[in-house]
């Protein structure tokens, strides 16, 4: 059950609810901070899937602004673009951080990487230096984390193939946090040291 988006301090405490879906069949998902640390992108997912919206929320005032009608989550690229999915391809479009608007035409960054074009989560993370890591291929089964440059060329692999979900790259590009599933379908969090290519588990439930 998705009940909206919450925030909590880095030291823990009682979560504060920021959003609440308008209808029981809708949900707010996949929040990701913008560089100022005070605003976050998220996907407002409707039950029909035809009116999904990427929105921005202020974590201080809870004010919400719609960025556009986009049927996947979106993340901000430090070079000034918003990345999201369109028809099974990862695309980029110019994004203004001051008024939270898109401009220009979206162009493909990686084409046809998601077999299911209706998938709502793009599973991409970008470091502050612009390095990108993403989970490609079919959703479900094993996957391999792979480095790509800005021209879409594969430049190396990370870790070993596994049932990986939701990899997140640290801002300095030195670590990747990922969910890895076992044979029972249970997912736990693991951290990958990029330089040493060493994986270590840090949740056990």
C-alpha positions as CSV (number, residue, x, y, z in Angstrom):
1,X,0.0,0.0,0.0
2,X,1.4,3.4,-1.0
3,X,0.3,6.2,1.3
4,X,2.4,9.0,0.0
5,X,5.9,10.4,0.5
6,X,7.4,11.1,3.9
7,X,10.5,12.8,5.2
8,X,12.6,12.1,8.3
9,X,15.7,13.6,9.7
10,X,19.1,12.0,9.1
11,X,19.2,11.1,12.8
12,X,15.8,9.4,12.7
13,X,12.6,10.2,14.5
14,X,8.9,10.4,13.5
15,X,8.4,10.6,9.7
16,X,6.4,13.6,8.4
17,X,4.0,13.0,5.6
18,X,4.5,15.3,2.6
19,X,2.0,14.0,0.1
20,X,-1.1,11.9,0.0
21,X,-2.6,10.3,-3.2
22,X,-5.9,11.9,-4.2
23,X,-7.6,8.5,-4.9
24,X,-7.1,5.0,-3.5
25,X,-5.9,3.7,-6.8
26,X,-3.3,6.4,-7.2
27,X,0.2,6.6,-5.5
28,X,3.2,8.9,-5.1
29,X,6.4,7.1,-5.8
30,X,10.2,7.3,-6.4
31,X,11.2,10.6,-4.8
32,X,14.6,11.9,-5.6
33,X,16.2,15.1,-4.3
34,X,17.2,18.0,-6.5
35,X,20.6,19.7,-5.9
36,X,19.3,22.2,-3.4
37,X,18.2,19.5,-1.0
38,X,14.9,21.3,-0.4
39,X,13.0,20.0,-3.4
40,X,12.3,16.5,-4.7
41,X,11.0,15.0,-7.9
42,X,8.4,12.3,-7.6
43,X,6.0,10.4,-9.8
44,X,2.3,10.8,-9.3
45,X,1.1,7.4,-10.6
46,X,-2.6,7.1,-11.5
47,X,-4.7,4.0,-11.4
48,X,-5.3,4.2,-15.2
49,X,-1.6,5.0,-16.0
50,X,-2.8,7.5,-18.6
51,X,-2.4,10.7,-16.6
52,X,0.8,10.0,-14.7
53,X,2.7,13.1,-13.7
54,X,6.3,14.0,-12.7
55,X,6.0,16.6,-10.0
56,X,8.3,18.6,-7.7
57,X,7.6,19.1,-4.0
58,X,9.1,21.5,-1.5
59,X,10.1,19.5,1.6
60,X,9.7,22.7,3.7
61,X,6.4,24.1,2.5
62,X,4.9,20.9,0.9
63,X,4.1,23.0,-2.2
64,X,3.8,20.8,-5.3
65,X,4.3,21.8,-8.9
66,X,3.8,19.6,-12.0
67,X,6.8,19.3,-14.3
68,X,5.0,17.3,-17.0
69,X,2.9,14.3,-18.0
70,X,5.6,11.6,-17.9
71,X,4.9,7.9,-17.4
72,X,8.0,7.1,-15.4
73,X,10.0,8.5,-12.5
74,X,12.6,11.1,-13.4
75,X,16.0,12.1,-12.0
76,X,18.1,15.2,-12.4
77,X,21.3,15.1,-14.4
78,X,23.9,17.6,-13.0
79,X,24.5,18.8,-16.5
80,X,21.0,20.4,-16.5
81,X,18.8,17.7,-17.8
82,X,15.9,15.6,-16.6
83,X,16.2,11.8,-17.4
84,X,13.0,9.7,-17.8
85,X,11.6,6.9,-19.9
86,X,9.7,7.3,-23.2
87,X,8.6,4.3,-25.2
88,X,11.2,2.0,-23.7
89,X,14.2,4.3,-24.1
90,X,15.9,6.5,-21.6
91,X,15.6,10.2,-22.7
92,X,17.0,13.5,-21.5
93,X,15.3,16.9,-21.7
94,X,16.6,20.3,-20.6
95,X,15.3,21.2,-17.1
96,X,15.3,24.6,-15.3
97,X,16.1,24.2,-11.6
98,X,14.7,27.6,-10.8
99,X,11.1,27.3,-12.1
100,X,11.1,23.5,-12.5
101,X,10.1,23.5,-16.2
102,X,11.2,21.5,-19.2
103,X,12.3,23.0,-22.5
104,X,13.4,21.9,-25.9
105,X,12.9,18.4,-27.3
106,X,13.7,15.2,-25.4
107,X,16.5,13.1,-27.0
108,X,17.5,9.4,-26.4
109,X,20.4,8.7,-24.1
110,X,20.0,4.9,-24.2
111,X,17.6,3.3,-26.6
112,X,15.4,0.2,-26.0
113,X,16.9,-0.9,-22.7
114,X,13.6,-1.7,-21.0
115,X,11.7,-4.6,-22.5
116,X,8.5,-3.3,-20.8
117,X,7.9,0.2,-22.1
118,X,5.2,0.7,-19.4
119,X,7.7,0.2,-16.5
120,X,7.3,3.2,-14.2
121,X,10.8,3.1,-12.7
122,X,13.9,3.9,-14.7
123,X,16.4,2.4,-12.3
124,X,19.1,5.0,-13.0
125,X,21.5,6.9,-10.8
126,X,24.0,9.7,-11.6
127,X,26.9,10.9,-9.6
128,X,27.7,14.6,-9.1
129,X,30.5,14.2,-11.7
130,X,28.1,12.9,-14.3
131,X,28.8,9.2,-14.2
132,X,25.7,7.1,-14.7
133,X,24.8,3.6,-13.6
134,X,21.6,1.9,-14.6
135,X,19.8,-1.5,-14.5
136,X,19.1,-2.5,-18.1
137,X,17.4,-5.5,-19.7
138,X,14.2,-7.2,-18.7
139,X,12.7,-6.5,-15.3
140,X,13.0,-9.6,-13.2
141,X,15.7,-12.2,-13.2
142,X,19.4,-11.4,-12.9
143,X,21.0,-8.1,-14.1
144,X,24.5,-6.7,-14.4
145,X,25.4,-3.2,-13.3
146,X,27.3,-1.5,-16.2
147,X,29.1,1.9,-16.6
148,X,28.2,3.9,-19.6
149,X,29.7,7.2,-20.8
150,X,27.6,10.1,-22.1
151,X,27.7,8.8,-25.7
152,X,26.1,5.6,-24.6
153,X,29.2,3.4,-24.8
154,X,29.8,0.6,-22.3
155,X,33.0,1.4,-20.3
156,X,33.0,-1.4,-17.7
157,X,30.9,-3.6,-15.4
158,X,30.3,-3.5,-11.6
159,X,29.9,-6.4,-9.3
160,X,28.4,-9.7,-10.5
161,X,25.0,-10.6,-12.1
162,X,22.3,-10.8,-9.5
163,X,18.6,-10.0,-8.9
164,X,19.3,-6.3,-8.6
165,X,16.6,-3.7,-8.0
166,X,17.0,0.1,-7.5
167,X,20.7,0.8,-7.6
168,X,21.7,4.2,-6.3
169,X,25.1,5.8,-6.9
170,X,26.7,7.9,-4.2
171,X,27.3,11.6,-5.1
172,X,31.1,11.0,-5.2
173,X,30.7,8.0,-7.5
174,X,32.6,5.7,-5.2
175,X,29.7,3.5,-3.9
176,X,26.5,1.9,-5.2
177,X,23.7,0.9,-2.9
178,X,21.4,-1.8,-4.3
179,X,18.7,-4.2,-3.4
180,X,19.6,-7.8,-4.1
181,X,17.0,-10.6,-4.0
182,X,17.6,-14.2,-2.9
183,X,16.0,-17.4,-4.0
184,X,13.0,-16.7,-1.7
185,X,12.3,-13.4,-3.2
186,X,13.6,-11.5,-0.2
187,X,15.5,-8.3,-1.0
188,X,18.2,-6.8,1.3
189,X,20.4,-3.8,0.9
190,X,24.0,-4.2,-0.2
191,X,26.8,-1.6,-0.8
192,X,29.3,-2.0,-3.6
193,X,32.7,-0.3,-3.3
194,X,33.3,0.8,-6.9
195,X,37.1,1.0,-6.8
196,X,37.6,-2.4,-5.2
197,X,34.5,-4.0,-6.8
198,X,33.7,-5.4,-3.3
199,X,30.1,-6.0,-2.3
200,X,29.0,-5.9,1.4
201,X,25.6,-6.5,2.9
202,X,24.3,-4.0,5.5
203,X,20.6,-5.0,6.1
204,X,19.6,-8.4,7.4
205,X,15.8,-8.4,7.4
